[in-house]
Amino acid sequence: MTRTVAITRWRRKTAARAMPHNNLISSLEAIAHRAMGLLPRHVWATLFVRVFALTHVPLLFLARPTVKELTDERVVVRIPLGFLSRNHLRSMYLGALAIGADVTGGILALESARRAKASVVPIFKDLKAEFLKRPETDVLFTCADGPSIDRAVRQCVATGERQQIGVTVTATAKGELVARFAMTLSIKQRP
């Protein structure tokens, strides 16, 4: 065996050992995909969000979002008030509220792309927030822009061009409106 062949084999072995993170991601995503048919829609959506967060956006995982309701038209996500999401006034921190708004609008975009079997990248271009009251309990985030997001995803797939759409998310605590978020969702096809 020549020295070049030996070095090539050694590199392959070390590269295979250095990628357990990628194998873990693939395994977790495969488990979540299999669970889709076995669990209610909002339960597998929670599982998907948490696996996605753990593997791609760890800060989102720390917020512990739970999907309470998921239909083609709307989604409701709960962010619990806890040690990591609370500020010095014992109300929900601004960053945790922004995370809740982001994940709520993003779930509808990802769900729409999954239904259309499209490989698209949704990302929020901007965020405008209006804070009305301090949330001192768990917060429910609601987005009812499913049909317009669905149209934008279909149009993106049909034309191949980036689509931008306004998305509104409301945040409530104990049935009272605590914040409103207006975001621009940008959707483009994966290269």
C-alpha positions, 0 to 999 in steps of 0.5 A: 500500500502506498503512502497516498492510499494510506493517508486517504483511508486515514482521512476517510476514517477520521472524517467519518468519526468527526460527523456524528452531529450530522448523523444525529441530525438526520436521525432526529429528523427521520424520527420526526418525519415518521411521527407525522402520521402517528400523532395529532398534527399539533403534536408532531408540529411541536416535535418538529419545531423542537428537533429543528430548534435543537439542531439548527437554532438552539436559542429557540429550543431554550424557549420551549415552544409548544404548538397548541393548534395547527390548521391550514389557516392558523397556528397557536404557539405557547411560550412558557414563562420560566427562568430563561424567558423571564426578565428582572420584572418577572414578566416575559423578556422582549427576546422571548416574545420575538422568538414566539412571533418568529416561530409562529409565523415560520411554522405556517410557512414551513407547513405550507411548503411541506404540503406543496412538496416545495423546497423553499427557504422562509425568512423574516425580513423585518419585524415591527412590534407593539407591546401593550401590556407586560405578560406575567404568565405563559404567552399564546402567539396566534397567526391566522395568515395561512391562506396568504402564506400558502398562496405566496409559497405556491407562487414562489414555486410557480415563478421561481422568484422571491415572494414577500408577504406581510404576516401578523402575529398576536400575543395574548396572556390570560386572554388579554392582548399583550403584543402585536407583531407585523413581519415581512416574510420572504420566501425563495426557492432553495438553490 
